[in-house]
Amino acid sequence: MFLFIPLFIYAFFPGTFSFSEKGERENYNAPVKRKILVAGDVNYPPYEYVDKDKSFKGFNVDCISAIAKASNLDIEIIPMTWSDAIQALKRGDVQVIQGMTISEERKKDFLFSDAIITNSQAIFVNKERYDIQSMGDLMGKKVVCQKGDISKSIIDVYEDIEAIEVQDQQTAVIYLDHKNLLRKIK
């Protein structure tokens, strides 16, 4: 998971500076401090989530808040579904998204900061499914993943795996407990 904020610090403080003959900096256009809108996944604990008191919490929220405080940045963190967060960033409705995994495909659309954490993707199956140990074992099957998640890009590499996108990862796990839900999807 990655935060974008370090790449955007200079972009949000526009101003032109020149140096006098004495080498002293002269400020012709003072920087304007603008609020930076940060999108985050409303339901991705422990990284980011809305708790029972309707507060946006989690590791990513703590990190972006600490960066903002240390950098004297004015930010507003906006919780939304992950797929909505990605679309909001693409449209320019927000300037930063927290917690996005880097991929070559995503690098075409987004700038990334350095990684602050390394995560892995995993296949979750019911405990009685000993036949599924790798992506190859999913050929010809339906696989549930979160809409907009990096796992969808991984699944798409395999032509014979059908990806079913759902709103969040908790919903995807519900499909494991209710096998008949997948059978109803056409």
N, C-alpha and C positions, 0 to 999 in steps of 0.2 A: 504494500500500500504506500502511496506517495502523496506528498503535499506539493502544491505548486507555488506557494507564496513567495519563496525566495526569488523566483524568476520574474515576479511582477512588481517588486518593490520600486524599481526605477520607473516603470511604465505608469505608475499612478501618482507620480510626483513630477508633473511636467514643469519645465522651467528652462530658460536659457541662461547660461552663465558665460561670462567672458573674463579675461584677466586683464588688469591694468598694466601699464608699462612697468610698474613696480612689482608686478607678479601677484598683486592682491586680487582676490576674486571680487568681482562686482556682480551683483544680482540685479539683472534688468527685468526679470520676470519671476517674481517670487513663487516658489512651489505652492500649489494649492492642495491641501490635504482633503482627499475624497474618501468616502466610505467604499470599502472593497467588499463586494458581496461574495460570500463563500457558500457553495452548495455542499450538502452532505446527505448521506443515506439515512433516512428516518428509522431504518430497522436493520442495522448491521452490528449488533453487539458482539464483542465489547468495544469495537472501534468507534461506532457512532450509532446513537439510538435516542429515542424520546422515552424518558422514564415515566413511571406512573404519575408523577407530579407535573408532567408535560414539559420537563426540562430536557434540553438537548445535551447529552453527555457522551463520554467515551474517550478513548485514547486519541483519536484524530482531532476531536473537539479540543481536548486539552493541549495538544501540540500546536494547533493553529492559533489558539488563544495565547499561548506562551510566546509564539513568534510575533504576534501582533503587539503584545505588551512590550517585548524587548525591542521591537523596531518602531514603537510609537505609531502603529498603524490603527486606523479606525476601521474595524471590520464588523460585518453582520453575518452570522452563520445562519443559513436558511435550511432547515431539514425538509427533505422531499424524497420521493422514491428515487432509487438509483437511476432508472431510465430517464426520469424527468430531470435529474441533476445533469446528466450527460447532455440532454437536449438543451437545457438552459445555458450550459457553457457554450455549446455550438452556436446558439442564437445570440450570445452576448448578453443574456439577461443576468448572468453572474460572471465574475471575472476569474474565479478560482473554484476548483472542485477538490475536495479532500478525499484521500484514500483510493486513488485510481492506480491499478496495476499497469506498468509500462508494457507496451507491445509495439512491434514495428508498425502494425496497422494504426494504432493510436498515435504514434509519433507523427503520422501524416497530418493529423488534425490538431494536436495539442503539444504544448511545451511542458516538460517535466522538470521538477527539481531532482536533486540527488535523493536516492532511496533513504528512508528512515527506518524501514522494516522490510523483512523478506517474508513473504507468504507463499504457500503452495496451494495447488488445486488438488482436490480429492474426489474420489468416486464414493458415494454413500449408497449402500444397498441394504436390504433387509438381511438380518443375521442368518437366515436360512439360504441365502444366495451365494454359495461357495463357488459357483461357476463364473462369477464376474470378478476378475483380478486386475484387468487392464482395459484400456480404451478399445483394444481389439475385440474384447469379449462383449462389447456393447453393439457390435455390428448387427443391423436388422432390428434394433430395439428403439423404443422411445426413451428419451432422457430428459428429465426436467432440470431447468436451470433458471437463474434469475435473469430477467430481461435486462440487457445492457451489460451483463457481467462478462468478464474475460473468458469464463468457461464456455460461453456461446461461441466465441471465436475458435477455441480449441476443438469443440465438437464439430464445427463447420468444416474442419480439415478432413473429417471422415465422411465420405459420401453416403454410407449406408447406416448412419446414425441419425435418427430424427429428433431434433431439439424441440422441446416444448417449453416456451418461455412463460414464467410466472412473475408476479410483481416483486417478490422478495424471497430470500433463502428459507425463511421459516415456512412459507407456503410450499416450497419445493420439498421440504422434509415431510410435510403433511401427506404428500403423495406416496411416500414410503409406507406410511401407516394405513393408508386407504388405497389398496391396490386397484380397486375398481374405478377410481378416478381416472387413471390413465387409459383404461379400456374405453371410457366414454368419450375421450378426445379423438376426433377424427383427423 
